[in-house]
């Protein structure tokens, strides 16, 4: 009798853990989707500011991008490739490269902030282009369209 009870408890625990894992994966997917939506919005804000020559407005936005880029690898834990996500499975197979690309985005955001602080509009536009290129490089390999 005790063995049957132990098996039932074990099976119930396993089911709960799996269900919890699925819920946790969905939570992280929602968190990263919200982060990428804010990132997309931030890119639009920067594009507008560059177009207007309002370099002072760019610094705080690059801080948001910098902070988000630092979090990107943590938003792709194992098991978060299931569900409604545009993330390709190759992320987890090549996680060091994926992490390097996130670090590249972070570095490009920091470079953009330096360029804007210099007051040089041409350097700012160039740094913004470099940041956009870092986005494209990651999306081409790791995001399903």
C-alpha positions in Angstrom: 0.0 0.0 0.0 2.8 2.4 0.9 4.5 1.8 -2.5 1.4 2.6 -4.4 0.9 5.8 -2.3 4.6 6.7 -2.9 4.2 6.3 -6.6 1.1 8.4 -6.7 2.8 11.2 -4.7 5.8 10.9 -7.0 3.7 11.1 -10.2 1.7 14.0 -8.8 4.9 15.8 -7.9 6.4 15.3 -11.3 3.2 16.5 -13.0 3.2 19.6 -10.8 6.9 20.3 -11.6 6.3 19.9 -15.3 3.2 22.2 -15.2 5.1 24.7 -13.1 8.0 24.5 -15.6 5.7 25.2 -18.5 4.1 28.1 -16.6 7.6 29.5 -15.8 8.6 29.1 -19.5 5.6 31.0 -20.6 6.3 33.8 -18.0 9.8 34.2 -19.3 8.5 34.3 -22.9 6.1 37.0 -22.0 8.8 38.9 -20.2 11.2 38.8 -23.1 8.4 39.7 -25.6 7.6 42.8 -23.5 11.3 43.6 -23.3 11.7 43.3 -27.1 8.6 45.4 -27.6 10.1 48.2 -25.4 13.3 47.8 -27.3 11.5 48.3 -30.6 9.8 51.4 -29.2 13.2 52.6 -28.0 14.7 52.2 -31.4 11.9 54.3 -32.8 12.5 57.0 -30.2 16.2 57.1 -31.1 15.4 57.2 -34.8 13.1 60.2 -34.2 15.6 62.0 -32.0 18.4 61.4 -34.5 16.2 62.8 -37.3 15.4 65.9 -35.2 19.0 66.3 -34.1 17.8 66.0 -30.4 20.9 64.2 -29.2 20.1 64.9 -25.5 17.0 62.7 -25.7 19.0 59.7 -26.9 21.1 59.0 -23.7 18.3 57.9 -21.4 16.9 55.7 -24.2 20.3 54.0 -24.7 20.3 53.3 -21.0 17.1 51.3 -21.4 18.6 49.4 -24.3 21.8 48.8 -22.4 20.0 47.4 -19.4 17.7 45.2 -21.5 20.6 43.9 -23.6 22.4 42.8 -20.4 19.3 40.8 -19.5 18.7 39.1 -22.8 20.6 35.8 -22.1 18.8 35.3 -18.9 15.5 35.6 -20.7 16.2 32.5 -22.8 16.6 29.7 -20.2 16.5 26.1 -21.3 12.9 25.1 -21.9 11.7 28.5 -23.0 11.7 27.5 -26.6 8.2 26.1 -26.5 5.0 28.0 -26.8 4.4 31.3 -28.6 7.9 32.4 -29.4 9.8 33.5 -32.4 13.0 32.2 -30.9 14.8 29.6 -33.0 16.0 26.4 -31.4 19.5 27.3 -32.5 19.7 29.8 -29.7 20.2 27.0 -27.1 22.4 25.0 -29.4 24.7 28.0 -29.9 24.2 29.9 -26.6 27.7 31.4 -26.4 27.3 33.1 -29.8 23.8 34.2 -28.8 25.2 35.7 -25.6 28.0 37.4 -27.5 25.4 39.0 -29.8 23.5 40.3 -26.8 26.8 41.7 -25.5 27.4 43.3 -28.9 24.0 45.0 -28.7 24.9 46.3 -25.2 28.3 47.6 -26.4 26.7 49.3 -29.4 24.2 51.0 -27.0 27.0 52.2 -24.9 28.9 53.5 -28.0 25.8 55.3 -29.1 25.5 57.0 -25.7 29.2 58.1 -26.0 28.5 59.4 -29.5 25.5 61.4 -28.4 27.4 62.9 -25.5 30.0 64.2 -27.9 27.4 66.3 -29.7 28.5 64.9 -33.0 25.4 64.3 -35.1 27.2 62.3 -37.8 28.9 60.1 -35.2 25.6 59.6 -33.5 23.9 58.6 -36.7 26.7 56.2 -37.5 26.6 54.6 -34.0 22.8 54.3 -34.3 23.3 52.4 -37.6 25.8 50.1 -36.0 23.4 49.4 -33.2 20.7 48.6 -35.8 23.1 46.3 -37.5 23.7 44.4 -34.3 20.0 43.8 -34.1 19.8 42.5 -37.6 22.7 40.1 -37.1 21.0 38.5 -34.1 17.6 38.3 -35.8 18.9 36.8 -39.0 20.3 33.8 -37.1 18.1 33.5 -34.0 14.6 34.8 -34.7 11.9 33.3 -36.9 10.1 36.0 -38.8 
